[in-house]
Each structure stands twice: as structure tokens, then as C-alpha cells.
Amino acid sequence: MYKVQKKDGILEDFDRGKIISGLVKAGASAEEAEKVALEIDTWLPTAAVDNVVNSLDIRVKGLSILKMINPQIAEKFDGYQKTGE
């Protein structure tokens, strides 16, 4: 199981559902979000160090994938910030 290191240093379990949810909230279709999540699943083993990957690295990778699939949604997602961050 992979862990994600958040900005504040806290580690949590990798949850591909969060990727899908965030992308759908930004306007991606469920199919587009699933494609991005699958690509990230494939990329994770190459990016993780001791099974840990930085949350920003996941965001950057997801955004680069989304830009190829749907550039308009990628632009919207890029501007998206969670409230309180």
C-alpha cells in the first residue's frame, strides 16, 4: 500500500477515489477521471520512494495527464484549491 505525504508532512494511505472525486468536481467526466486514476496507478511505483509519494507530485502528474485528455478541465482543475489550504 502506498502512502501520500501531505503538505504538512502527515502520511495517509493513497486513495485513488480522492483523485476521481476531485476531477469530477472540477468537471471531468467519470470516464476521464478514471483514465487519469489508472495512469497514476501505473506511475505510482516509479515515483514512490519507500512506498511514499508527495501529494504535490500526484497533483502535477494528474494534471499533466488531464491536459492530454481534456485541456479545458485541466485548466479548471489547476485553479482549484481546497478551502482552507
Buried (B, 14 or more C-beta within 10 A) or exposed (E): EBBBBEEEEEEEEBEBEBBBEBBBEBBBEEEBBBBBBEBBEEBBEEBBEEEEBBBEBBBEBBBEBBBEBBEEBBEBBBEEEEEEE
